């Protein structure tokens, strides 16, 4: 039998922040960390949905130590406010889980293409703003959730916001490539520190990602078909969250590793995942990092 949530080591005394913790993979990740004793900060865009998720978690785990805080990754002012209002203490784990997928063209509050802005830039800024608290921990980790669909497209450093052309799946793939390049560059820069930067992906897991775009556009039939696909073919969120939990908690996780489901990268217990070579390109990682610092105004002085 492969690695399951039962293999998560005791997390007592550790503090974790999980973005997008109100549903899907983020909720399961937060719940299982709390089940093992971690203090978990649920970082959610919608305060009401976050409140409902926290109550649901507390009904399952009455002794869980959880905290709800508002975080909108599509608004850098919200990211800064979240970091400023988080208690100034050690942070052991940051799970960059929240994301959007294949949306119609939209821009964030700061003018970025939404998929690149939320999936990459918001998490880049958040990690940088929490870096000193992470480095104060004994063995901190940053786990960023990418996707096997990163293989559809490399980033275009000259058009990071898809201003020349916009194809929703290409833009999504580029944002997921950016997640892996960010992990690669963070791991490289943190090589002399205790920080472990790793990435994970859920394979094909049933979450709201598959139906959200159709719902936004009012395409009821497409939304129903996506829901049917989830029920017929996708693994449950409990299984989809396992690679993230493995990267966050398992002993011996290597910097810049990429964990996904064992069976063809689609379903099953966690295992090392295949990735495109461009996600380990040092030059591309450096250029994306420099562009991300310029776009967000967030720098990592400790690295």
C-alpha positions, 0 to 999 in steps of 0.5 A: 500500500502506498502513502496515505493520510494515515502516514502524516507525522505528528504536526503538533507545534507546527503552524501552517497556512493553506490558501484556498482552504474553504473547498476541494483540495485546500479543505482536505489539506487543511483538515488532515494537517489539523487532524495531526495536530497542526495549527492551521490558518485557513486563507480564503477569498470569501469570508462566508465560505471560509466560515462555513468550511471552518465550522464543517472542519470543527464539527469533524475535528472539535479539538482542531486548532484553526483560524480563518483569515481573508486572502484574495490572491487577485488583489495584492493589497489583500495579500499584503494585508493578510501578511501584515495581520498574520501574527508575527511568529514562526511559520512552519508550512505554507501551502500555495494551493488556491487557483483558477483554471481556464477562465474567460479573459479577466484581469486582477485588481492590479491589472494582471491576467487572472490565471497568471495573477492568481496562480503565480503572482499572488502566491509569489507575493505571499511567499515573499511577504511571509519569508522571514517567518518561514525562515524562523522555523526549524524545518520550514516548507513551501509547497506550491500546487501545480498541474500535469497540464503545465506540459501544454505550454511554457511561459512567454516571458515577453507576454506574461499577461497574455496581452498579445493573444489569449487562449484560456488553456494555454494561459492556465498551462503557463501559470502552472509552468510558472508555479514549477519555475518558481519552486525551482528558483526558490529551491535554488536560492534557498539551498543554503537555508533550511527552507524546502521548496517543493511542488505537487499536483493532484492528477484528475481530482474532482474539485470546483476548478472544472466547473467554475469557468462554465458557471461564470459564463452561464454555460449550464450544459458545459457545467453539467458535462464537467460535473459528470466527468468529475463523477465518472472519472475523477478521484475524490478530493481526499485522494487528490490532496495526498501529493500535496500532503506528502510534499508538506509532511513526508520525511525526506522530501527533496527541494524542487521535487514534484509529487503527483499520483502514481498511476500515469500521473492521474490517480493513485497514491503519491509518487515522483511526477514527470515534468517538462524540462523547461520547468528546471531551466535556471535562466527562465527561473531567474527571468520569471523571478525578476519579472515577478518582483517587478510586477508585485513589488515584493522582493526576497531580501533574505535570499 
